[in-house]
Amino acid sequence: MKKNNKGFSLVELIVVVLIMAIIAVALAPQVMKWVENSRVSSDLQTSASIENACILALTEESAFNCVKDGGYEIIIKKDKDSGDVTHAYKIKPSGGTPVLLHNGDQELEDDLFWQNFIKVGNFESFDAFEEATTIKSTPKNGSDIVIDVHVYEGGYTFSDLEGVIANDLGVS
Protein backbone atom coordinates (compact mmCIF):
# COMPACT_ATOMS: atom_id res chain seq x y z
CA MET A 1 0.00 0.00 0.00
CA LYS A 2 1.32 3.38 -1.09
CA LYS A 3 1.06 6.34 1.28
CA ASN A 4 -0.10 9.54 -0.42
CA ASN A 5 1.23 12.44 1.67
CA LYS A 6 0.27 15.77 0.23
CA GLY A 7 1.35 18.74 2.27
CA PHE A 8 4.22 19.95 4.36
CA SER A 9 5.72 18.40 7.42
CA LEU A 10 5.89 20.34 10.68
CA VAL A 11 9.69 20.67 10.35
CA GLU A 12 9.35 22.19 6.86
CA LEU A 13 6.79 24.72 8.13
CA ILE A 14 8.98 25.71 11.08
CA VAL A 15 11.99 26.22 8.78
CA VAL A 16 9.96 28.46 6.44
CA VAL A 17 8.58 30.52 9.35
CA LEU A 18 12.09 30.87 10.79
CA ILE A 19 13.49 32.09 7.45
CA MET A 20 10.65 34.61 7.11
CA ALA A 21 11.29 35.88 10.65
CA ILE A 22 14.99 36.39 9.89
CA ILE A 23 14.13 38.32 6.71
CA ALA A 24 11.58 40.46 8.57
CA VAL A 25 14.09 41.33 11.30
CA ALA A 26 16.72 42.22 8.70
CA LEU A 27 14.32 44.45 6.71
CA ALA A 28 12.55 46.19 9.62
CA PRO A 29 15.05 49.07 10.01
CA GLN A 30 14.97 49.75 6.27
CA VAL A 31 11.17 49.76 6.20
CA MET A 32 11.12 52.21 9.13
CA LYS A 33 13.46 54.52 7.19
CA TRP A 34 11.16 54.33 4.14
CA VAL A 35 8.14 55.21 6.26
CA GLU A 36 9.88 58.20 7.87
CA ASN A 37 11.23 59.38 4.51
CA SER A 38 7.70 59.29 3.08
CA ARG A 39 6.47 61.36 6.05
CA VAL A 40 9.23 63.93 5.53
CA SER A 41 8.44 64.00 1.81
CA SER A 42 4.78 64.63 2.60
CA ASP A 43 5.74 67.48 4.94
CA LEU A 44 7.98 68.99 2.25
CA GLN A 45 5.04 68.94 -0.16
CA THR A 46 2.83 70.55 2.48
CA SER A 47 5.35 73.30 3.11
CA ALA A 48 5.79 73.88 -0.64
CA SER A 49 2.02 74.22 -1.09
CA ILE A 50 1.90 76.80 1.71
CA GLU A 51 4.79 78.70 0.15
CA ASN A 52 3.09 78.68 -3.28
CA ALA A 53 -0.23 79.82 -1.79
CA CYS A 54 1.56 82.74 -0.08
CA ILE A 55 3.24 83.76 -3.33
CA LEU A 56 -0.01 83.53 -5.30
CA ALA A 57 -2.00 85.32 -2.60
CA LEU A 58 0.36 88.30 -2.84
CA THR A 59 -0.30 88.66 -6.58
CA GLU A 60 -3.78 90.07 -5.96
CA GLU A 61 -3.59 93.79 -5.23
CA SER A 62 -6.19 93.80 -2.43
CA ALA A 63 -4.34 90.98 -0.63
CA PHE A 64 -0.99 92.71 -1.13
CA ASN A 65 -2.42 95.93 0.34
CA CYS A 66 -3.22 93.99 3.53
CA VAL A 67 0.45 93.01 3.81
CA LYS A 68 1.78 96.55 3.22
CA ASP A 69 1.18 97.65 6.79
CA GLY A 70 3.15 94.86 8.40
CA GLY A 71 2.56 91.28 7.41
CA TYR A 72 1.45 87.87 8.53
CA GLU A 73 2.98 84.80 10.09
CA ILE A 74 1.79 81.23 9.66
CA ILE A 75 3.21 78.76 12.16
CA ILE A 76 2.46 75.04 12.06
CA LYS A 77 4.12 73.18 14.91
CA LYS A 78 4.31 69.54 15.99
CA ASP A 79 5.11 69.14 19.67
CA LYS A 80 8.06 66.84 20.35
CA ASP A 81 6.49 65.34 23.48
CA SER A 82 2.79 64.93 22.69
CA GLY A 83 2.95 64.86 18.88
CA ASP A 84 0.07 67.39 18.71
CA VAL A 85 0.01 69.67 15.67
CA THR A 86 -1.05 73.29 16.23
CA HIS A 87 -1.66 76.13 13.79
CA ALA A 88 -1.15 79.81 14.60
CA TYR A 89 -1.93 82.80 12.40
CA LYS A 90 -0.59 86.19 13.38
CA ILE A 91 -0.98 89.66 11.93
CA LYS A 92 2.27 91.55 12.31
CA PRO A 93 1.48 95.28 12.23
CA SER A 94 4.38 97.43 11.11
CA GLY A 95 6.37 98.41 14.18
CA GLY A 96 3.86 96.69 16.48
CA THR A 97 3.46 93.45 18.37
CA PRO A 98 2.11 90.44 16.43
CA VAL A 99 -1.57 89.74 17.10
CA LEU A 100 -2.71 86.12 17.18
CA LEU A 101 -5.71 85.45 14.97
CA HIS A 102 -8.21 82.81 15.94
CA ASN A 103 -8.42 79.77 13.72
CA GLY A 104 -11.36 79.99 11.37
CA ASP A 105 -13.04 82.84 13.27
CA GLN A 106 -14.71 85.81 11.67
CA GLU A 107 -11.48 87.82 11.97
CA LEU A 108 -9.79 85.56 9.41
CA GLU A 109 -12.80 85.37 7.12
CA ASP A 110 -12.95 89.17 6.88
CA ASP A 111 -9.26 89.49 5.99
CA LEU A 112 -8.56 89.82 2.25
CA PHE A 113 -5.09 88.24 2.40
CA TRP A 114 -6.43 85.15 4.19
CA GLN A 115 -9.41 84.88 1.83
CA ASN A 116 -7.08 85.01 -1.16
CA PHE A 117 -4.61 82.61 0.51
CA ILE A 118 -7.38 80.04 1.03
CA LYS A 119 -8.73 80.52 -2.51
CA VAL A 120 -5.39 80.19 -4.36
CA GLY A 121 -4.30 77.32 -2.12
CA ASN A 122 -7.42 75.35 -3.17
CA PHE A 123 -8.59 75.02 0.43
CA GLU A 124 -12.35 75.09 0.99
CA SER A 125 -12.08 76.76 4.38
CA PHE A 126 -9.65 77.49 7.19
CA ASP A 127 -10.56 74.16 8.78
CA ALA A 128 -9.70 72.42 5.49
CA PHE A 129 -6.39 74.29 5.46
CA GLU A 130 -5.58 73.00 8.94
CA GLU A 131 -6.50 69.43 8.01
CA ALA A 132 -4.41 69.55 4.83
CA THR A 133 -1.37 71.09 6.50
CA THR A 134 -0.69 68.70 9.34
CA ILE A 135 2.90 67.62 10.04
CA LYS A 136 3.51 63.88 9.72
CA SER A 137 7.26 63.62 10.47
CA THR A 138 8.57 62.37 13.77
CA PRO A 139 10.39 64.99 15.88
CA LYS A 140 14.11 64.26 16.13
CA ASN A 141 16.93 65.53 18.31
CA GLY A 142 14.49 66.57 21.04
CA SER A 143 13.06 69.50 19.10
CA ASP A 144 9.64 70.47 17.83
CA ILE A 145 8.97 70.46 14.09
CA VAL A 146 7.97 73.89 12.80
CA ILE A 147 6.88 75.27 9.45
CA ASP A 148 7.16 79.04 9.82
CA VAL A 149 6.17 81.50 7.08
CA HIS A 150 6.50 85.28 7.35
CA VAL A 151 4.71 87.25 4.65
CA TYR A 152 5.55 90.95 4.43
CA GLU A 153 5.61 93.78 1.89
CA GLY A 154 9.05 92.93 0.51
CA GLY A 155 8.11 89.28 -0.09
CA TYR A 156 8.27 86.39 2.30
CA THR A 157 10.67 84.37 4.43
CA PHE A 158 10.06 80.69 4.50
CA SER A 159 11.72 78.43 7.04
CA ASP A 160 11.29 74.82 5.99
CA LEU A 161 10.65 72.06 8.51
CA GLU A 162 12.78 73.18 11.42
CA GLY A 163 13.44 70.14 13.55
CA VAL A 164 13.65 67.83 10.53
CA ILE A 165 15.50 69.83 7.92
CA ALA A 166 16.83 73.03 9.42
CA ASN A 167 17.03 74.91 6.16
CA ASP A 168 16.02 78.47 5.37
CA LEU A 169 14.88 78.61 1.75
CA GLY A 170 15.68 82.29 1.51
CA VAL A 171 14.03 85.62 1.06
CA SER A 172 12.41 86.95 -2.09
N, C-alpha and C positions, 0 to 999 in steps of 0.2 A: 504494500500500500504506500502510495506516494503522498507526502505531506505537502499541502499547497499553502505556504506562508506568503501572504501578501501584506506588506506593511513594513514598518521599521521596528527594530528591537529597541528596548529601553536604553541600552548603551549608545546606540546610534543617535537617538533623540537627545540624550544628555550631552554628547559631543557637539552636536549642532548648536544647542542652546549655549554651551560654553564658548564656542567660537563667536557666536553673535554677541555675547556679553563682552568679550574681549574687544571686538570691533567697536561696540557702542562706547566703551570706556575710552578707547583711543580717539574716537571722533568727537566726543562730548565737548572738549575745550574749543575745537574748531567751530562747531555748531554754535556755541555761545558767542564766539567772535562774530560770526555771520549775523546772528540776531542783533547784537549791539551795533554792528556796522549798518544794518538796515534801519535801526532806530535813529542813528546819527544822520544817515542819509535823508530820512523823512524830516528830521528837524531842520536840516539844511534847506530842503525844499520849502518848508514852512517859512523859514526866515527870508528866503528869496522872494516868496510871494508877498510877504509883508513889505519888503523893500520896494518891489515893483509897484505895489498899491500906493505906497507913499509917493513915489516918483510920479505916477499917473495922476494922483490926487492933486499934486501941485500944478499940473498943467492947466487946470481950470482956474480962470482968473478970480472967481469969487472965493474958491478954496485957498488960493495963494494969498488973497487979501487977509484972510483969517490968520495966516502965519506971519504976516508982516510985522505985527505988533509983539512978537515974542516967538512963540512956537509951541510945539507939542512934544510929548514924550510917551512912547508906548513901551511898557516893560512887561515881559512875560517871564515868569520865574518859577522854577521847579525847586522846591525845598529839598535839601540834601537829606534831612532826617525823615520827614513824613512822606516825601514824594508828591506832595500836593502842588498843583500848578495854579498860580494866581496871575491875574491880568490887572494892570494899573494903567490908567490913561491920565495924563497930566497936561494942563495948559500951562505954558511957561510965559507969563507976561514979560515984556521987555523990561529988564531992570528990577523985576519983582520976584516974589517967591512962587514956585510952582504950586498950582492948585489941583488937587486930585479930583478927577471927574468920577462920577458914579457909573458903574457898568450898566449900559443899556437904559439909563434914566433919561428923562426929558432933556436934561442939559446936553447930552451927547446928540440926541435926535435933532435938536435945534441948531447945532453947529454945522456950518457949511463944509468945513474941512472933513469932519467925520462922516457926514452924509456922502460926500464925494469919495472918500476913502473906502467906505463900505460898498458903494456902487461899482467903482473900478476894480475892486478886489473880488467881485462876484460873490459877495457875502449877502445873504438875504436880510440879516439883521445883526445887531451887535452880539446877540447870543450865539448866532451862527458863526460869527468871527471867533468868538472864544472857543467854541467847540472845534473849529477847524485849525486853530493855532495852539494846540496843546503841545507840550514838550514830551517826547517819548524816551529820550536818552536817559541813561542811568548816571546820576551824579558821581564824579570821580574826584579823587584827591581831597575829599572832605569839603568840597565847595558846592554852592548852589549853581544851577544852570540858568543863565539869564540871556534873553534876547532883548536888547535895549536899542530903541530907535529914537533919535532926536531929530525932529523936523523943524527947520527954522528958515528964515528968509533967504539966506545964502545957499540953501540946499538941505542936506541931511547928513547926519553921522550915523553910521550903522555898525554896531558892535555885534559880531556874529557868534552866538553860542558860547559865551563865557562859561567856563567850567567844563567844557568839552573841547572846544577849539578856541583858545584865547587868541582871537585874530580880529583886528580892526580892519574892516574893508576899505576904510578911507572916507574922505570928505569930498563931496562934489561942490 
